[in-house]
Amino acid sequence: MSKGSVLWGAVVGALALLTAACASGGREAFDLQDRRDAAPMGLTSPAEMPIRFYVDDESRVAFFQARIREGLQVGPDGEFDLLAISGGGANGAFTAGVIAGWTESGRRPDFEVVTGVSTGALAAPFIFLGPDWDDELTEAYVGGAASALLRPQGLGALFGSGIYQAEPLRDLIARYVDMAMLEAVAAEARKGRVLLVATTDLDSQRGVSWDMGAIALQGGPEALELFRAVLQASASIPGAFPPVRIRATAGGRVFEEMHVDGGVTVPFLGLPESLWAYQDPTRGLRGARLHVIVNGRVSPSFAVTTDSVGSVLGRSLDTMLRASLLSTLAGNRAFADRNGLVFRWAALPDDSTAGALDFRPESMRAVYEVGRLGALDGSVWR
């Protein structure tokens, strides 16, 4: 993890104190059954290709097991590759650098599955679409546009649910995610490739995995709106940015769901936790490759904690998030070892001082170069 995780905690703590007695925007009431039946943006999908599912949904575990037994679909390079990208705010520049260096090295796989959480969600569509989109990915992270993301709400923060305005992030996403990208994602989804993004549904208190290919295949302005909204929600750090309200319909009723950063519930979308102990009887997974990019540091860092609400809360959340990350890495590695997968991961060096909320172009460029050079010579992988 990085200093950004501590800042996240401080943001949450400060906002909780500032807004404890303040009223926020009202929402129309709906119940659990409405949520279960909801069609986001009015879009429906067949049972075999749902637009979304809960990360901890047991029925999806059975679906994954069935897919494993049926055999994995591989790409032109003859290998099955899954790439999972974590959150990390501005440190997402690390992923952009890793991808650029990987392409430059000539060893980049053609990923059958790409998943992203938070800043990883923003990078995932570019990576899913292949090397031809590397320039756009690089520009999005180190081109300078990200430096405008932290636009304070001012006094509006006292009556809202985020210290920073939502518009800069929404505008940055809209700048790159257009109908051409949607159609390109749909074309790859038709080939059987998978692009997943995680958000956290605050009403259900559960992580949600969105099949962005299934959304793209719907086509039209509603699909583009939902695609953008999911990316924005996944990257909306609670307290820092307002939650994203996603319009939904159920039984003729219209209401809004509330989604925030997927990193609240899952550090990265690898293998579902219920699968960690699974033993593949067909051995069909043997040789498949699971790659994880962590946009931050993994090792703990020593710092004398100030005896204050913000400092204690921030340090505690930083510790909690790191423990969740390490547990998820260990669970995925255990599954890989048991079933003969190749497992490797990359993260920022332990001595990195990069901050998740440091969107200065020079800082993001430095993080980008760490990833690029490490991927170019292979030293980034652990």
C-alpha positions in Angstrom: 0.0 0.0 0.0 1.0 3.6 -0.2 0.5 6.9 1.6 -2.7 7.2 -0.4 -4.4 4.6 1.7 -3.6 6.6 4.8 -5.0 9.7 3.0 -8.1 7.7 2.2 -8.6 7.0 5.9 -8.1 10.6 6.8 -10.6 11.7 4.2 -13.2 9.2 5.5 -12.6 10.2 9.1 -12.8 13.9 8.4 -15.9 13.6 6.3 -17.6 11.5 8.9 -17.0 14.2 11.5 -18.0 17.1 9.2 -21.2 15.5 8.0 -22.4 13.5 10.9 -25.3 15.9 11.6 -25.9 17.0 8.0 -28.6 15.8 5.8 -27.6 14.4 2.4 -29.6 13.9 -0.8 -32.8 11.9 -0.5 -33.5 8.7 -2.3 -36.6 6.8 -3.2 -37.1 3.8 -1.0 -36.9 0.3 -2.4 -36.5 -3.2 -0.9 -34.2 -6.1 -1.3 -36.5 -7.8 -3.8 -36.5 -4.7 -5.9 -32.7 -4.8 -5.9 -32.6 -8.5 -6.9 -35.0 -7.8 -9.8 -33.4 -4.5 -10.9 -32.4 -3.8 -14.4 -29.7 -1.2 -14.3 -30.4 1.6 -16.7 -33.3 -0.5 -17.8 -31.0 -3.0 -19.5 -31.8 -6.7 -19.2 -29.7 -9.7 -20.2 -30.0 -13.5 -20.6 -29.3 -15.7 -17.7 -26.3 -17.2 -19.4 -24.6 -13.8 -19.8 -25.8 -11.5 -16.9 -24.8 -7.9 -16.9 -23.7 -8.3 -13.2 -23.5 -10.6 -10.2 -22.5 -10.3 -6.6 -18.8 -11.2 -6.1 -19.8 -13.7 -3.3 -22.7 -15.2 -5.3 -22.5 -19.0 -4.8 -24.4 -19.7 -8.0 -21.6 -17.9 -9.9 -19.0 -20.2 -8.2 -20.9 -23.2 -9.6 -20.9 -21.4 -13.0 -17.1 -21.0 -12.8 -16.6 -24.6 -11.9 -18.7 -25.7 -14.9 -16.7 -23.5 -17.2 -13.5 -25.0 -15.8 -14.8 -28.6 -16.4 -15.8 -27.6 -20.0 -12.2 -26.4 -20.7 -10.7 -23.0 -21.0 -10.8 -21.0 -24.2 -7.4 -19.9 -25.2 -6.3 -17.1 -27.6 -3.9 -16.9 -30.5 -0.9 -17.4 -28.3 -2.2 -20.8 -27.2 -2.3 -19.8 -23.5 -5.1 -18.9 -21.1 -4.2 -15.6 -19.3 -6.2 -13.7 -16.7 -5.0 -10.2 -15.6 -6.4 -8.7 -12.4 -5.7 -5.1 -11.6 -6.1 -3.6 -8.1 -7.0 -0.1 -7.0 -4.5 2.6 -6.0 -5.7 6.0 -7.3 -2.8 7.9 -9.0 -0.7 4.8 -8.7 -2.7 3.4 -11.5 0.1 4.9 -13.6 2.1 1.9 -12.5 -0.3 -0.4 -14.4 0.0 1.8 -17.5 3.8 1.6 -17.3 3.7 -2.2 -16.8 1.5 -2.7 -19.8 3.6 -0.4 -22.0 6.8 -2.2 -21.0 5.2 -5.6 -21.4 4.2 -4.7 -25.0 7.6 -3.2 -25.7 9.3 -6.4 -24.4 7.4 -8.5 -26.9 6.2 -10.9 -24.2 2.7 -9.5 -23.5 0.0 -12.2 -23.6 -3.3 -11.8 -25.3 -5.5 -11.9 -22.2 -8.7 -14.0 -22.2 -9.9 -12.3 -19.0 -9.1 -8.8 -17.7 -10.5 -7.5 -14.4 -10.2 -4.2 -12.7 -11.0 -2.5 -9.4 -11.0 1.2 -8.8 -8.2 2.8 -10.8 -7.6 -0.7 -12.2 -11.2 -0.6 -13.6 -10.3 2.6 -15.5 -7.2 0.9 -17.0 -8.9 -2.4 -17.8 -10.8 -1.6 -21.0 -7.7 -0.2 -22.7 -5.7 -3.3 -21.7 -8.6 -5.6 -22.8 -8.6 -4.1 -26.2 -4.9 -4.8 -26.8 -1.7 -3.0 -27.6 -3.3 -0.7 -30.2 -4.8 1.1 -27.2 -1.6 1.5 -25.3 -1.1 5.2 -26.3 -4.6 6.1 -25.0 -3.9 4.3 -21.7 -0.6 6.1 -21.3 -2.1 9.5 -22.1 -5.0 8.9 -19.7 -2.5 8.4 -16.8 0.5 10.6 -17.6 -0.9 13.1 -20.1 -1.7 15.6 -17.4 -5.5 15.4 -17.5 -5.6 13.5 -14.2 -4.1 16.4 -12.4 -7.5 18.1 -12.3 -9.3 15.2 -10.6 -9.1 16.6 -7.1 -11.4 19.6 -7.4 -12.6 20.5 -3.9 -16.3 20.8 -3.2 -15.7 23.7 -0.9 -18.5 24.3 1.5 -20.6 21.9 -0.5 -18.7 19.0 1.2 -20.6 19.9 4.4 -23.9 18.9 2.7 -22.8 16.2 0.3 -21.0 12.9 0.4 -17.6 13.7 -1.0 -14.8 16.2 -0.4 -14.0 16.4 -4.2 -16.4 17.0 -7.1 -17.5 14.1 -9.3 -17.4 16.0 -12.6 -13.7 15.8 -13.3 -13.6 12.0 -13.0 -16.8 11.7 -15.0 -15.5 14.0 -17.7 -12.1 12.1 -17.9 -14.0 8.8 -18.4 -16.2 10.3 -21.0 -13.2 11.7 -22.9 -11.9 8.1 -23.5 -15.0 5.9 -23.2 -17.0 6.6 -26.3 -19.2 4.6 -28.6 -16.1 3.5 -30.5 -14.7 1.9 -27.4 -18.0 0.3 -26.5 -18.3 -1.3 -30.0 -14.7 -2.5 -29.7 -15.3 -4.1 -26.3 -18.5 -5.7 -27.7 -16.5 -7.2 -30.7 -14.1 -8.8 -28.3 -16.9 -10.1 -26.0 -18.3 -11.9 -29.1 -15.1 -13.8 -29.3 -15.6 -15.2 -25.8 -13.2 -12.8 -24.0 -14.3 -11.4 -20.6 -13.9 -7.9 -19.1 -15.0 -7.5 -15.5 -15.1 -4.5 -13.2 -16.0 -4.4 -9.5 -18.0 -1.8 -7.6 -19.4 -1.9 -4.0 -23.2 -1.7 -3.6 -23.7 0.2 -0.4 -27.3 -0.7 0.0 -26.6 -4.5 -0.2 -23.2 -4.2 1.4 -21.8 -6.5 -1.2 -19.2 -6.4 -4.0 -20.7 -6.4 -7.5 -18.9 -7.8 -10.6 -20.0 -6.1 -13.8 -19.6 -7.9 -17.1 -18.6 -4.9 -19.2 -18.7 -7.0 -22.4 -22.3 -8.0 -21.7 -23.1 -4.3 -21.2 -21.3 -3.4 -24.4 -23.2 -6.0 -26.4 -26.4 -4.2 -25.5 -25.4 -1.3 -27.6 -26.9 2.2 -27.7 -26.7 5.2 -25.4 -28.0 3.5 -22.3 -25.3 0.9 -22.5 -22.7 3.6 -22.9 -24.1 5.5 -20.0 -24.0 2.4 -17.8 -20.5 1.5 -18.9 -19.3 4.9 -17.9 -21.2 4.9 -14.6 -19.7 1.6 -13.6 -16.2 2.8 -14.2 -16.8 6.0 -12.3 -18.4 4.1 -9.4 -15.5 1.7 -9.2 -13.0 4.5 -8.9 -15.1 6.7 -6.5 -13.2 6.5 -3.2 -15.7 6.8 -0.4 -15.6 10.2 1.3 -13.3 11.6 -1.3 -15.7 11.4 -4.2 -19.5 11.2 -4.1 -21.1 7.7 -4.7 -22.5 7.1 -8.1 -26.2 6.6 -8.4 -27.2 4.1 -11.0 -30.8 4.3 -12.2 -32.6 1.0 -12.1 -36.1 -0.4 -12.8 -37.9 -3.3 -11.2 -41.6 -4.1 -11.5 -42.4 -0.8 -13.1 -40.6 1.1 -10.4 -37.7 3.4 -11.0 -35.1 4.0 -8.3 -31.4 4.7 -7.8 -28.8 2.2 -6.5 -25.7 3.7 -4.8 -22.3 2.3 -5.8 -18.7 3.2 -4.7 -15.2 2.0 -5.0 -14.9 -1.7 -5.6 -11.8 -1.8 -3.4 -14.1 -1.5 -0.3 -15.1 -5.1 -0.7 -12.4 -6.7 -2.9 -8.8 -5.6 -3.5 -8.8 -7.2 -6.9 -11.0 -9.5 -9.0 -9.1 -12.7 -9.2 -10.6 -16.1 -8.3 -13.7 -16.0 -6.1 -12.9 -16.7 -2.4 -15.2 -19.7 -2.5 -13.0 -21.2 -5.2 -9.7 -20.9 -3.3 -9.9 -24.4 -1.9 -11.3 -25.9 -5.1 -9.5 -28.9 -6.6 -10.0 -29.2 -10.4 -10.8 -32.8 -11.1 -10.2 -32.4 -14.8 -6.8 -30.7 -14.4 -8.0 -28.5 -17.2 -6.5 -25.4 -15.6 -3.0 -26.7 -15.6 -0.7 -24.2 -17.3 -3.2 -21.3 -17.2 -1.6 -18.1 -16.1 -2.9 -15.7 -13.5 -1.2 -12.2 -13.4 -2.0 -9.6 -10.7 -0.9 -5.9 -10.8 -1.1 -4.2 -7.4 -1.1 -0.4 -7.7 0.7 0.3 -4.5 3.1 -1.2 -2.0 2.5 -4.5 -0.3 4.9 -4.6 2.6 4.0 -2.7 5.9 5.6 0.6 6.5 6.6 2.0 9.9 5.3 5.4 11.0 4.6 6.8 14.5 0.9 7.3 14.6 -0.4 10.6 15.9 -3.1 10.2 18.7 -5.9 11.8 16.7 -9.1 10.6 15.1 -8.0 11.1 11.5 -4.5 9.6 12.1 -5.7 6.5 14.0 -8.6 5.9 11.6 -6.4 6.3 8.6 -3.7 4.1 9.9 -6.2 1.4 10.9 -7.9 1.4 7.5 -4.5 1.3 5.8 -3.7 -1.8 7.9 -7.1 -3.4 7.2 -6.8 -2.9 3.4 -3.3 -4.3 3.4 -4.4 -7.4 5.3 -7.3 -7.9 2.8 -4.9 -7.6 -0.1 -2.4 -10.1 1.3 -5.1 -12.5 2.2 -6.5 -12.3 -1.4 -3.1 -12.8 -2.9 -2.4 -15.8 -0.7 -5.8 -17.3 -1.6 -5.3 -17.0 -5.3 -1.8 -18.3 -5.0 -3.0 -21.4 -3.0 -5.5 -22.1 -5.7 -2.9 -21.7 -8.4 -0.5 -24.0 -6.6 -3.1 -26.7 -6.1 -4.3 -26.7 -9.7 -1.1 -26.2 -11.6 -1.6 -22.5 -12.7 1.3 -20.1 -13.2 0.8 -17.3 -10.6 2.7 -14.1 -10.4 2.1 -10.5 -9.3 3.7 -7.1 -9.5 3.6 -4.2 -7.1 5.4 -0.9 -6.4 8.8 -1.3 -4.7 8.8 -1.4 -0.9 10.8 1.8 -0.8 8.3 3.7 -3.0 6.9 6.9 -1.6 4.2 7.4 -4.3 0.9 8.5 -3.0 -2.5 7.3 -4.3 -3.9 10.9 -4.3 -0.8 12.5 -5.8 -2.0 13.3 -9.3 0.8 15.6 -10.2 2.0 14.8 -13.7 5.7 14.4 -12.6 4.8 12.0 -9.8 2.6 9.9 -12.0 5.3 9.8 -14.8 7.8 8.5 -12.2 5.4 5.8 -11.1 4.8 4.9 -14.8 8.5 4.5 -15.5 8.9 2.2 -12.5 6.3 -0.1 -14.1 7.6 0.2 -17.6 11.2 -0.5 -16.9 10.3 -3.3 -14.5 8.1 -5.0 -17.2 10.7 -4.4 -19.9 13.3 -6.5 -18.2 10.9 -8.7 -16.2 12.1 -7.6 -12.8 8.7 -6.3 -11.8 7.2 -9.7 -11.4 7.3 -11.6 -8.0 
